Amino acid sequence: MTPGTTALSGAAAIAGIGATEFSKDSGRSELRLAVEAVLAALDDAGLGPADVDGLVTFTQDTNQEIAVARETGIGDLSFFSRVDYGGGAACGTVLHAAMAVATGAASVVVCYRAFNERSGRRFGRPNADLGAMPTSMGLEMSWHVPYGLVTPAAWVAMFARRYMHVYGATSADFGRVAVAMRRHAATNPAAWFHGRPITLDDHQASRWIAEPLRLLDCCQESDGAVALVVTSAERARDLRHPPAVIAAAAQGSAAGQMMMTSYYRDDMTGLPEMGVVARRLWERSGRTPADVDVAILYDHFTPFVLMQLEELGFCERGAAKDFVADGGIEIDGRLPVNPHGGQLGEAYIHGMNGIAEAVRQIRGTAVNQIPDAGTVLVTAGTGVPTSGLILTR
């Protein structure tokens, strides 16, 4: 092993990816969406339901593993797991699957996420009941909900305002992230915003959601599903497509962590939980930010893309606004970010569609393919306990 790597590094790979269409009204149940994505991922890998002995999803997914197994024809399961903390779970599902494969707990594990997040329960809708739940999270939210902090946009706006004050960032700096994502989505036929790029003027003219966040600073609400097939790297080499080897996978939560409301730390201008993930990824993979060819960054809100660039080591603190200037994160920029359009442009499937894009980049089959993309970094939700991956050929 390379110094600093672990036994997990290189032991497992993503061998199959599958997805439904991304829409605003799927017209079918979340269970059916999950089943469609799982079967598509297995077909992509050249495997069948009988080959699967493990399933992993999000705690927020409404589809029980046993229900997905029944409806797809998957038989016995020797491993099943769920990861908490909303979008922070995305890469964590792959970590759990890879650990199961590396330890022999399972041989083929499918990770899935399915929801009707636009036509069903909308995450962006205010929910005053958050502060009344008889749980630790309810207690946490009881400090914020009575003051009107009842949506993710409002929670992130607090951090964004502080970041602007300390580092001199502007709304236009956030807007450059949105412009880049929509530019990429415009040439991606699978993206909801295919053929619909925006300008910085469009961003600046969009209505306020929670100052300083505008409508175009906020990701979409989407219906759809994505699934990923994880197996051993050795087995994956004999399957239908070149494998995306999991060089490193990590989860992270930092001191003073709350669910997007970590306002009581000494500093509100960073994402320490992503810093935890970053350190683990670089240590376990034996790589550095300079080795990354493509970054798939969780872009639920534009300010957190800037903070991630800093936490991950692509630039110094406060310098992300300069890093994204002049197309720095566009396809032909210094660090291509989200060539598929991300959650701002393609769809919001809780980050799982970003992992699928990372696999396509490794395979060389992406619509907006980055030449010689041999190392791809993926991050999950920010502001919450989170996770990340480094995928390689």
NUTORDO-300111 format. One record per residue (C-alpha): x, y, z; residue in three letters. Coordinates in nm, 2 decimals, decimal comma. Each point is the difference from the previous one (the first is absolute). Layout:
N
+--------+--------+--------+------+
:     xx :     yy :     zz : type :
+--------+--------+--------+------+
:      X :      Y :      Z :  Ala :
...
+--------+--------+--------+------+
END
This chain:
393
+--------+--------+--------+------+
:     xx :     yy :     zz : type :
+--------+--------+--------+------+
:   0,00 :   0,00 :   0,00 :  Met :
:   0,10 :   0,36 :  -0,06 :  Thr :
:   0,11 :   0,17 :   0,33 :  Pro :
:  -0,30 :   0,14 :   0,18 :  Gly :
:  -0,25 :  -0,22 :  -0,18 :  Thr :
:  -0,22 :  -0,26 :   0,17 :  Thr :
:  -0,11 :  -0,36 :  -0,08 :  Ala :
:  -0,32 :   0,15 :  -0,14 :  Leu :
:   0,18 :   0,20 :  -0,26 :  Ser :
:  -0,04 :  -0,17 :  -0,34 :  Gly :
:  -0,18 :  -0,30 :   0,14 :  Ala :
:  -0,34 :   0,09 :  -0,15 :  Ala :
:  -0,14 :   0,17 :  -0,30 :  Ala :
:  -0,32 :   0,15 :  -0,14 :  Ile :
:  -0,09 :  -0,24 :  -0,29 :  Ala :
:  -0,34 :   0,12 :  -0,09 :  Gly :
:  -0,21 :   0,31 :  -0,01 :  Ile :
:  -0,37 :   0,05 :  -0,07 :  Gly :
:  -0,26 :   0,28 :   0,02 :  Ala :
:  -0,35 :   0,09 :  -0,09 :  Thr :
:  -0,08 :   0,32 :  -0,19 :  Glu :
:   0,02 :   0,32 :   0,21 :  Phe :
:  -0,33 :   0,18 :   0,02 :  Ser :
:  -0,23 :   0,22 :   0,20 :  Lys :
:  -0,28 :  -0,25 :   0,01 :  Asp :
:   0,10 :  -0,37 :  -0,05 :  Ser :
:  -0,36 :  -0,13 :   0,00 :  Gly :
:   0,10 :  -0,31 :   0,19 :  Arg :
:   0,09 :  -0,12 :   0,35 :  Ser :
:   0,34 :   0,05 :   0,17 :  Glu :
:   0,03 :  -0,38 :   0,02 :  Leu :
:  -0,05 :  -0,04 :  -0,37 :  Arg :
:   0,26 :   0,27 :  -0,06 :  Leu :
:   0,25 :  -0,19 :   0,22 :  Ala :
:  -0,07 :  -0,33 :  -0,17 :  Val :
:   0,05 :   0,15 :  -0,35 :  Glu :
:   0,33 :   0,16 :   0,10 :  Ala :
:   0,13 :  -0,32 :   0,17 :  Val :
:  -0,09 :  -0,22 :  -0,30 :  Leu :
:   0,16 :   0,25 :  -0,24 :  Ala :
:   0,32 :   0,01 :   0,21 :  Ala :
:   0,02 :  -0,38 :   0,01 :  Leu :
:  -0,05 :  -0,02 :  -0,38 :  Asp :
:   0,27 :   0,26 :  -0,05 :  Asp :
:   0,24 :  -0,22 :   0,20 :  Ala :
:  -0,10 :  -0,31 :  -0,18 :  Gly :
:  -0,14 :  -0,16 :   0,32 :  Leu :
:  -0,34 :  -0,12 :   0,10 :  Gly :
:  -0,21 :   0,02 :   0,32 :  Pro :
:   0,12 :  -0,34 :   0,11 :  Ala :
:   0,36 :   0,13 :   0,02 :  Asp :
:  -0,09 :   0,26 :   0,27 :  Val :
:   0,04 :  -0,08 :   0,37 :  Asp :
:   0,01 :   0,35 :   0,14 :  Gly :
:  -0,19 :   0,33 :  -0,01 :  Leu :
:   0,08 :   0,34 :   0,14 :  Val :
:  -0,21 :   0,32 :   0,00 :  Thr :
:  -0,07 :   0,32 :   0,19 :  Phe :
:  -0,19 :   0,01 :   0,33 :  Thr :
:  -0,23 :   0,25 :  -0,18 :  Gln :
:  -0,09 :  -0,24 :  -0,28 :  Asp :
:  -0,35 :  -0,13 :   0,03 :  Thr :
:   0,08 :  -0,33 :  -0,17 :  Asn :
:   0,09 :  -0,29 :   0,23 :  Gln :
:   0,28 :  -0,22 :  -0,11 :  Glu :
:  -0,22 :  -0,30 :   0,03 :  Ile :
:  -0,26 :   0,16 :  -0,23 :  Ala :
:   0,26 :   0,09 :  -0,26 :  Val :
:   0,13 :  -0,36 :   0,02 :  Ala :
:  -0,35 :  -0,15 :  -0,05 :  Arg :
:  -0,10 :   0,22 :  -0,29 :  Glu :
:   0,33 :  -0,04 :  -0,19 :  Thr :
:   0,03 :  -0,37 :   0,06 :  Gly :
:   0,31 :   0,02 :   0,22 :  Ile :
:   0,01 :  -0,30 :   0,22 :  Gly :
:   0,18 :  -0,04 :   0,34 :  Asp :
:   0,18 :   0,30 :   0,15 :  Leu :
:   0,31 :  -0,03 :   0,21 :  Ser :
:   0,05 :   0,37 :   0,04 :  Phe :
:  -0,23 :   0,31 :   0,03 :  Phe :
:   0,08 :   0,34 :   0,13 :  Ser :
:  -0,13 :   0,36 :   0,01 :  Arg :
:   0,18 :   0,33 :   0,03 :  Val :
:  -0,14 :   0,30 :   0,18 :  Asp :
:   0,03 :   0,38 :  -0,05 :  Tyr :
:  -0,18 :   0,07 :  -0,32 :  Gly :
:   0,23 :   0,07 :  -0,30 :  Gly :
:   0,30 :  -0,06 :   0,22 :  Gly :
:  -0,07 :  -0,37 :  -0,04 :  Ala :
:   0,06 :  -0,02 :  -0,37 :  Ala :
:   0,37 :  -0,11 :  -0,01 :  Cys :
:  -0,06 :  -0,17 :   0,34 :  Gly :
:  -0,21 :  -0,26 :  -0,17 :  Thr :
:   0,29 :  -0,09 :  -0,23 :  Val :
:   0,23 :  -0,01 :   0,30 :  Leu :
:  -0,23 :  -0,25 :   0,18 :  His :
:  -0,03 :  -0,21 :  -0,31 :  Ala :
:   0,38 :   0,00 :  -0,06 :  Ala :
:   0,06 :  -0,10 :   0,36 :  Met :
:  -0,25 :  -0,29 :  -0,03 :  Ala :
:   0,17 :  -0,12 :  -0,32 :  Val :
:   0,36 :   0,04 :   0,14 :  Ala :
:  -0,09 :  -0,19 :   0,32 :  Thr :
:  -0,20 :  -0,28 :  -0,17 :  Gly :
:  -0,33 :   0,10 :   0,15 :  Ala :
:  -0,14 :   0,02 :  -0,35 :  Ala :
:   0,12 :  -0,05 :  -0,35 :  Ser :
:  -0,22 :   0,23 :  -0,21 :  Val :
:  -0,17 :   0,30 :   0,18 :  Val :
:  -0,24 :   0,25 :  -0,17 :  Val :
:  -0,03 :   0,35 :   0,14 :  Cys :
:  -0,32 :   0,18 :  -0,09 :  Tyr :
:  -0,19 :   0,33 :   0,06 :  Arg :
:  -0,35 :   0,06 :  -0,13 :  Ala :
:  -0,25 :   0,28 :   0,07 :  Phe :
:  -0,28 :   0,22 :  -0,13 :  Asn :
:   0,16 :   0,31 :   0,15 :  Glu :
:  -0,18 :   0,24 :  -0,23 :  Arg :
:  -0,35 :  -0,16 :  -0,04 :  Ser :
:   0,01 :  -0,15 :   0,35 :  Gly :
:   0,16 :   0,13 :   0,32 :  Arg :
:   0,21 :   0,31 :  -0,09 :  Arg :
:   0,30 :   0,04 :   0,22 :  Phe :
:   0,01 :   0,38 :  -0,06 :  Gly :
:  -0,35 :   0,05 :   0,15 :  Arg :
:  -0,01 :   0,16 :   0,34 :  Pro :
:  -0,06 :  -0,25 :   0,28 :  Asn :
:  -0,08 :   0,17 :   0,34 :  Ala :
:  -0,04 :  -0,35 :   0,15 :  Asp :
:   0,38 :  -0,05 :  -0,01 :  Leu :
:   0,04 :   0,17 :   0,34 :  Gly :
:  -0,28 :  -0,21 :   0,16 :  Ala :
:   0,13 :  -0,35 :  -0,07 :  Met :
:   0,08 :  -0,21 :   0,32 :  Pro :
:   0,35 :  -0,07 :  -0,13 :  Thr :
:   0,35 :   0,15 :   0,04 :  Ser :
:  -0,04 :   0,16 :  -0,34 :  Met :
:  -0,33 :   0,15 :   0,12 :  Gly :
:   0,18 :   0,15 :   0,30 :  Leu :
:   0,27 :   0,14 :  -0,22 :  Glu :
:  -0,26 :   0,16 :  -0,24 :  Met :
:  -0,20 :   0,15 :   0,29 :  Ser :
:   0,27 :   0,26 :   0,02 :  Trp :
:  -0,05 :   0,11 :  -0,36 :  His :
:  -0,35 :  -0,08 :  -0,12 :  Val :
:  -0,18 :   0,26 :   0,22 :  Pro :
:   0,21 :   0,27 :  -0,16 :  Tyr :
:  -0,10 :  -0,09 :  -0,36 :  Gly :
:   0,30 :  -0,22 :  -0,08 :  Leu :
:  -0,22 :  -0,28 :  -0,14 :  Val :
:   0,15 :  -0,08 :  -0,35 :  Thr :
:   0,34 :  -0,12 :  -0,12 :  Pro :
:   0,04 :   0,32 :  -0,20 :  Ala :
:  -0,05 :   0,21 :   0,31 :  Ala :
:   0,26 :  -0,21 :   0,19 :  Trp :
:   0,26 :   0,03 :  -0,27 :  Val :
:  -0,07 :   0,38 :  -0,04 :  Ala :
:   0,14 :   0,05 :   0,35 :  Met :
:   0,33 :  -0,15 :  -0,10 :  Phe :
:   0,01 :   0,17 :  -0,33 :  Ala :
:  -0,05 :   0,35 :   0,16 :  Arg :
:   0,29 :  -0,06 :   0,24 :  Arg :
:   0,22 :  -0,13 :  -0,28 :  Tyr :
:  -0,07 :   0,31 :  -0,20 :  Met :
:   0,08 :   0,22 :   0,30 :  His :
:   0,33 :  -0,16 :   0,08 :  Val :
:   0,14 :  -0,07 :  -0,35 :  Tyr :
:  -0,17 :   0,27 :  -0,21 :  Gly :
:  -0,19 :  -0,24 :  -0,22 :  Ala :
:  -0,30 :   0,13 :  -0,19 :  Thr :
:  -0,33 :  -0,14 :  -0,14 :  Ser :
:   0,17 :   0,01 :  -0,34 :  Ala :
:   0,27 :  -0,23 :   0,12 :  Asp :
:  -0,27 :  -0,25 :   0,10 :  Phe :
:  -0,17 :   0,06 :  -0,33 :  Gly :
:   0,31 :  -0,11 :  -0,19 :  Arg :
:  -0,05 :  -0,35 :   0,14 :  Val :
:  -0,36 :  -0,01 :  -0,12 :  Ala :
:   0,10 :   0,12 :  -0,35 :  Val :
:   0,26 :  -0,27 :  -0,03 :  Ala :
:  -0,24 :  -0,28 :   0,11 :  Met :
:  -0,27 :   0,12 :  -0,24 :  Arg :
:   0,26 :   0,03 :  -0,28 :  Arg :
:   0,09 :  -0,37 :   0,05 :  His :
:  -0,36 :  -0,11 :   0,03 :  Ala :
:  -0,09 :   0,18 :  -0,32 :  Ala :
:   0,19 :  -0,26 :  -0,20 :  Thr :
:  -0,11 :  -0,30 :   0,20 :  Asn :
:  -0,32 :  -0,16 :  -0,14 :  Pro :
:  -0,08 :  -0,17 :   0,33 :  Ala :
:   0,00 :   0,33 :   0,19 :  Ala :
:  -0,32 :   0,18 :   0,09 :  Trp :
:   0,16 :   0,32 :  -0,12 :  Phe :
:   0,12 :  -0,14 :  -0,33 :  His :
:   0,02 :   0,28 :  -0,25 :  Gly :
:  -0,06 :   0,27 :   0,26 :  Arg :
:   0,32 :   0,17 :   0,10 :  Pro :
:   0,00 :   0,32 :   0,21 :  Ile :
:   0,21 :   0,31 :   0,02 :  Thr :
:   0,12 :   0,18 :   0,31 :  Leu :
:  -0,26 :   0,27 :  -0,07 :  Asp :
:  -0,27 :  -0,27 :   0,01 :  Asp :
:   0,14 :  -0,11 :   0,34 :  His :
:   0,01 :   0,35 :   0,14 :  Gln :
:  -0,36 :   0,06 :  -0,12 :  Ala :
:  -0,14 :  -0,31 :   0,16 :  Ser :
:  -0,22 :   0,06 :   0,31 :  Arg :
:   0,12 :  -0,02 :   0,35 :  Trp :
:  -0,07 :  -0,32 :   0,19 :  Ile :
:   0,19 :   0,07 :   0,33 :  Ala :
:   0,25 :   0,29 :  -0,04 :  Glu :
:   0,27 :  -0,03 :  -0,12 :  Pro :
:  -0,13 :  -0,31 :  -0,19 :  Leu :
:  -0,19 :   0,06 :  -0,32 :  Arg :
:  -0,22 :  -0,26 :  -0,18 :  Leu :
:   0,29 :  -0,10 :  -0,22 :  Leu :
:   0,23 :  -0,06 :   0,30 :  Asp :
:  -0,23 :  -0,29 :   0,10 :  Cys :
:   0,00 :  -0,35 :  -0,15 :  Cys :
:  -0,30 :  -0,16 :  -0,17 :  Gln :
:  -0,28 :  -0,21 :   0,15 :  Glu :
:  -0,01 :  -0,32 :  -0,21 :  Ser :
:  -0,18 :  -0,33 :  -0,04 :  Asp :
:   0,22 :  -0,29 :  -0,09 :  Gly :
:   0,23 :  -0,28 :   0,12 :  Ala :
:   0,36 :  -0,11 :  -0,04 :  Val :
:   0,17 :  -0,33 :   0,08 :  Ala :
:   0,36 :  -0,12 :   0,01 :  Leu :
:   0,15 :  -0,35 :   0,00 :  Val :
:   0,30 :  -0,06 :   0,22 :  Val :
:   0,21 :  -0,31 :  -0,01 :  Thr :
:   0,36 :  -0,11 :   0,03 :  Ser :
:   0,24 :   0,18 :  -0,23 :  Ala :
:   0,12 :  -0,35 :  -0,12 :  Glu :
:  -0,35 :  -0,10 :  -0,10 :  Arg :
:  -0,09 :   0,34 :  -0,15 :  Ala :
:   0,29 :  -0,04 :  -0,25 :  Arg :
:  -0,19 :  -0,29 :  -0,17 :  Asp :
:  -0,33 :   0,18 :  -0,02 :  Leu :
:  -0,16 :   0,21 :  -0,28 :  Arg :
:   0,18 :   0,33 :   0,06 :  His :
:   0,34 :   0,12 :   0,12 :  Pro :
:  -0,03 :   0,03 :   0,38 :  Pro :
:   0,01 :   0,32 :   0,20 :  Ala :
:   0,23 :  -0,12 :   0,28 :  Val :
:  -0,06 :   0,14 :   0,35 :  Ile :
:   0,34 :   0,14 :   0,09 :  Ala :
:  -0,14 :   0,16 :   0,32 :  Ala :
:  -0,33 :   0,05 :   0,18 :  Ala :
:  -0,06 :   0,19 :   0,32 :  Ala :
:  -0,27 :   0,14 :   0,22 :  Gln :
:   0,05 :   0,30 :   0,23 :  Gly :
:  -0,17 :   0,20 :   0,28 :  Ser :
:   0,18 :   0,28 :   0,18 :  Ala :
:  -0,01 :   0,14 :   0,35 :  Ala :
:  -0,32 :   0,20 :   0,08 :  Gly :
:  -0,18 :  -0,16 :  -0,29 :  Gln :
:  -0,37 :   0,07 :  -0,06 :  Met :
:  -0,24 :  -0,06 :  -0,29 :  Met :
:   0,09 :   0,30 :  -0,22 :  Met :
:  -0,02 :   0,23 :   0,31 :  Thr :
:   0,35 :  -0,03 :   0,14 :  Ser :
:  -0,01 :   0,37 :   0,10 :  Tyr :
:   0,18 :  -0,04 :   0,34 :  Tyr :
:   0,34 :  -0,09 :  -0,12 :  Arg :
:   0,28 :   0,26 :   0,02 :  Asp :
:  -0,01 :   0,05 :  -0,37 :  Asp :
:  -0,29 :  -0,01 :  -0,25 :  Met :
:   0,19 :   0,05 :  -0,32 :  Thr :
:   0,09 :  -0,36 :  -0,07 :  Gly :
:  -0,13 :  -0,36 :  -0,01 :  Leu :
:   0,22 :  -0,19 :   0,26 :  Pro :
:  -0,18 :  -0,33 :  -0,07 :  Glu :
:   0,11 :   0,02 :  -0,36 :  Met :
:   0,35 :   0,07 :   0,13 :  Gly :
:  -0,01 :  -0,33 :   0,20 :  Val :
:  -0,11 :  -0,18 :  -0,32 :  Val :
:   0,27 :   0,17 :  -0,21 :  Ala :
:   0,28 :  -0,09 :   0,23 :  Arg :
:  -0,11 :  -0,36 :   0,00 :  Arg :
:  -0,03 :  -0,02 :  -0,37 :  Leu :
:   0,34 :   0,14 :  -0,07 :  Trp :
:   0,16 :  -0,22 :   0,26 :  Glu :
:  -0,18 :  -0,32 :  -0,11 :  Arg :
:   0,04 :   0,05 :  -0,37 :  Ser :
:   0,36 :   0,12 :   0,01 :  Gly :
:  -0,11 :   0,29 :  -0,23 :  Arg :
:  -0,01 :   0,38 :   0,03 :  Thr :
:  -0,23 :   0,27 :  -0,14 :  Pro :
:   0,25 :   0,04 :  -0,29 :  Ala :
:  -0,08 :  -0,36 :  -0,11 :  Asp :
:  -0,37 :   0,06 :  -0,05 :  Val :
:  -0,12 :   0,02 :  -0,36 :  Asp :
:  -0,37 :   0,06 :   0,07 :  Val :
:  -0,18 :   0,11 :   0,31 :  Ala :
:  -0,37 :  -0,10 :   0,06 :  Ile :
:  -0,09 :   0,24 :   0,28 :  Leu :
:  -0,34 :  -0,01 :   0,18 :  Tyr :
:  -0,16 :   0,32 :  -0,12 :  Asp :
:  -0,33 :   0,03 :   0,19 :  His :
:   0,09 :   0,37 :   0,07 :  Phe :
:   0,26 :   0,20 :  -0,19 :  Thr :
:   0,19 :   0,15 :   0,31 :  Pro :
:   0,08 :  -0,35 :   0,12 :  Phe :
:   0,18 :  -0,08 :  -0,33 :  Val :
:   0,24 :   0,28 :   0,08 :  Leu :
:   0,06 :  -0,12 :   0,35 :  Met :
:   0,05 :  -0,35 :  -0,12 :  Gln :
:   0,28 :   0,11 :  -0,24 :  Leu :
:   0,17 :   0,15 :   0,30 :  Glu :
:  -0,05 :  -0,30 :   0,24 :  Glu :
:   0,12 :  -0,25 :  -0,26 :  Leu :
:   0,32 :   0,20 :  -0,06 :  Gly :
:  -0,05 :   0,12 :  -0,35 :  Phe :
:   0,06 :   0,36 :   0,12 :  Cys :
:   0,07 :   0,20 :   0,31 :  Glu :
:  -0,27 :   0,12 :   0,24 :  Arg :
:  -0,20 :   0,28 :  -0,15 :  Gly :
:   0,16 :  -0,05 :  -0,34 :  Ala :
:  -0,28 :  -0,21 :  -0,16 :  Ala :
:  -0,16 :   0,31 :  -0,15 :  Lys :
:   0,31 :   0,06 :  -0,20 :  Asp :
:   0,03 :  -0,38 :  -0,08 :  Phe :
:  -0,34 :   0,00 :  -0,17 :  Val :
:   0,05 :   0,33 :  -0,18 :  Ala :
:   0,04 :   0,00 :  -0,38 :  Asp :
:  -0,15 :  -0,35 :  -0,03 :  Gly :
:   0,24 :  -0,17 :   0,24 :  Gly :
:  -0,24 :  -0,29 :   0,08 :  Ile :
:  -0,14 :  -0,03 :  -0,35 :  Glu :
:   0,08 :  -0,29 :  -0,23 :  Ile :
:   0,30 :   0,18 :  -0,15 :  Asp :
:   0,11 :   0,16 :   0,33 :  Gly :
:   0,27 :  -0,08 :   0,24 :  Arg :
:  -0,22 :  -0,26 :   0,19 :  Leu :
:  -0,31 :  -0,13 :  -0,19 :  Pro :
:  -0,28 :  -0,02 :   0,25 :  Val :
:  -0,32 :  -0,20 :  -0,06 :  Asn :
:   0,02 :  -0,04 :  -0,38 :  Pro :
:  -0,35 :  -0,15 :   0,01 :  His :
:  -0,15 :   0,32 :   0,14 :  Gly :
:  -0,02 :  -0,11 :   0,37 :  Gly :
:  -0,31 :   0,04 :   0,21 :  Gln :
:  -0,04 :   0,35 :  -0,12 :  Leu :
:  -0,02 :  -0,10 :  -0,36 :  Gly :
:  -0,05 :  -0,38 :  -0,05 :  Glu :
:  -0,22 :  -0,11 :   0,29 :  Ala :
:  -0,01 :  -0,02 :   0,38 :  Tyr :
:   0,02 :  -0,37 :   0,09 :  Ile :
:   0,17 :   0,06 :   0,33 :  His :
:   0,34 :  -0,02 :  -0,16 :  Gly :
:  -0,03 :  -0,35 :  -0,15 :  Met :
:  -0,01 :   0,13 :  -0,36 :  Asn :
:   0,33 :   0,17 :   0,07 :  Gly :
:   0,16 :  -0,34 :   0,08 :  Ile :
:  -0,14 :  -0,14 :  -0,32 :  Ala :
:   0,16 :   0,28 :  -0,19 :  Glu :
:   0,33 :  -0,07 :   0,17 :  Ala :
:  -0,02 :  -0,36 :  -0,13 :  Val :
:  -0,07 :   0,12 :  -0,35 :  Arg :
:   0,30 :   0,23 :   0,01 :  Gln :
:   0,22 :  -0,29 :   0,10 :  Ile :
:  -0,15 :  -0,22 :  -0,27 :  Arg :
:   0,05 :   0,28 :  -0,26 :  Gly :
:  -0,37 :   0,00 :  -0,10 :  Thr :
:  -0,13 :   0,32 :   0,15 :  Ala :
:  -0,19 :   0,25 :  -0,22 :  Val :
:   0,24 :   0,27 :   0,11 :  Asn :
:   0,30 :  -0,22 :   0,02 :  Gln :
:   0,32 :   0,14 :   0,15 :  Ile :
:   0,30 :  -0,13 :  -0,19 :  Pro :
:   0,21 :  -0,26 :   0,19 :  Asp :
:  -0,21 :   0,02 :   0,31 :  Ala :
:   0,18 :  -0,26 :   0,21 :  Gly :
:  -0,07 :   0,14 :   0,35 :  Thr :
:  -0,34 :   0,13 :   0,11 :  Val :
:  -0,10 :   0,15 :   0,33 :  Leu :
:  -0,36 :  -0,02 :   0,12 :  Val :
:  -0,15 :   0,17 :   0,30 :  Thr :
:  -0,33 :  -0,04 :   0,18 :  Ala :
:  -0,23 :   0,25 :   0,18 :  Gly :
:   0,15 :   0,28 :   0,19 :  Thr :
:  -0,11 :   0,18 :   0,32 :  Gly :
:  -0,07 :  -0,35 :   0,13 :  Val :
:   0,21 :  -0,31 :   0,09 :  Pro :
:   0,13 :  -0,09 :  -0,34 :  Thr :
:   0,20 :  -0,23 :  -0,22 :  Ser :
:   0,23 :  -0,02 :  -0,30 :  Gly :
:   0,16 :  -0,22 :  -0,26 :  Leu :
:   0,30 :  -0,02 :  -0,22 :  Ile :
:  -0,06 :  -0,21 :  -0,31 :  Leu :
:   0,28 :  -0,11 :  -0,24 :  Thr :
:   0,05 :  -0,22 :  -0,30 :  Arg :
+--------+--------+--------+------+
END
